[in-house]
Amino acid sequence: MKAIRFHQYGDSDVLRLEEVDLPVPGTGQVRVRVAGTTFNGVDATIRAGSMQGPMPLTLPHTPGLDVAGTVDALGDGVDDLQVGDRVVGFLPFVVDGASADHVLAPADALAAAPTSIALADAAALPLVGLTAWQALFEHADLRTGQRILVNGASGAVGLHAVQLARSAGAHVIATGSARSRETLLARGAHEVVDHTASEVGAAVTEPVDVLLNLAPVSPEQLAALATLVGDGGVVVNTTVWMPAPSDEARGVRGIDLYVRSDAAQLGELVARVDRGDLVVDVAERVALADLASVHARAAEGTLTGKVVVVLDAQA
């Protein structure tokens, strides 16, 4: 089968399209014929070697944390999936990923794929959807009537977070550029702050209960945003290179989010997609052979929106 692999850490040019052996599922695993995977920013961080401490890899390594596809082989002890099941999942960081014709996945990490969108496009849901869900409902404990500021809302996680927060009955303030304004309003934002035209702090005139930071801001900028959080509120931060600020005197908690796989939560997200309550935005679809160019464009800062890598357009 074909797979994208890197044999050493480095820039995007370490990614190679290679012929590799078809994997055989072990106990508790299934083999998935991949319809689609995605590019996530963390893929580039891992490929560059910046995460070797928390995420040690055995090289060569195949990237691709999201998977959507069809089960085509079962390992021992797998009773709740069948060959032919269409599934989605968020794969473990340290094993070979889904940038390949087939991938091994823990059976308990998979959920039934949505039926209302193309199977390959469903790969755009797991990692970003779970990040948004866990940020809002596990860490921030977002509730009806609260005010939330989503900083960096026009990215893939942000668009999911805006929709989920709105559905929870929160008042949603989203930051984004002028070109993302209409999309953010369509996804449920009550207010959109153009961070390229004005200071967010000046535009947000009332305290918020939750700050969800998804943007690569400086520690000083994040600290300034945290002052917008009212007493007893929470700052949830997904940029792992700096800690979320806290303010013990005001009871403001700072939480650093590390997303984890959760099939039950993913199943709830899938159900929302199929009900029409959650839109999965896909900006671009590319072939497996083009994945290195996607990494290169991300490094150049020219990549916008969620990119799905399509391996089986007929699935």
C-alpha positions, 0 to 999 in steps of 0.5 A: 500500500502507499503511505506518506512517511518521514525517516528523520525530523525536519522540514516538509521535504522529509515527507516521502510517498512510499510503498509499505506493507499492509498492516495486520491488526492486533488485539483490540485493533481494526484495520481501516481502509482510509477514505480521508485524513487531514492536516493539523498544525500539530502534524507539522510540529511533530514532523519538525521534531519539536514534540519528541519529549511528550510524543516519542516516535519510532521512525519512519513515521506516517502522520495523520491523526484524523481518520475516516474510512471503512473497517476491512479487518478485525483484530482479536477481541473486537466485538462491536465493529464489523468489516464494512463499518464506516467509521471516524476516529482520532488516532494516538499521537505516537503510532502510524497515522492515516496518511496511507491507504490503510491504518490500524486503529484502536477499536475503542477510539472509533465512532460510526461516521456521519451519514450526511456528509462525504466519508472523506470529509468526515475526517475533518471532525475528530481532532478539532471537534473533540478539542472544541468539545473538551475545551467548552464542556469539560474544562470551561463547564460552559453553561447557558447564559454565560459569555464566551470569547473565542480568540482565533475563532475562524480556524477549524477548532474555532468554527466548531467551538462557536457552533457548540457554544451557541447551541449551549445557549452562551453569548458568543464573541468571536475574533477573526479577520473581516473576511471571516466575519460572515462565516462566523456569524453564520456559524452562530457568533453573536459578535465578531471582533476584527482583531486586525482592525482594533484591539480585542480588549477595547472591543469587548466592553463587558467581562466574559465568563470564558476565554478560549484561546486558539490563536498563536498569540504572545504570552503578553497578549494572552495575559491581556486577554485574560483580564477580560475574564470576570471574577470566577471565570476560566481561561482555556488555552490550546497553545501548548508552548505557553501556560494559560494565565490564572488570577487567584485573587479573582478566582480565574482559573487557567487551564492548558488543554491537551485533547484526548480521544473519546469515542462517546464524545465523538459519537455525540459530535457525529449525531449533531452533524447528522441532525444539521446542528454542526457544520463541518467546514472543509476548505480544500481537498488534496491527494495523498501525494500533495501532503508535503506541499500542504505542510510547506504552505502551512510553514509559509503561512499561506494555508487557510481553512481545513484541508482534507487529504482524500485517499478514496473518493468513492468511499 
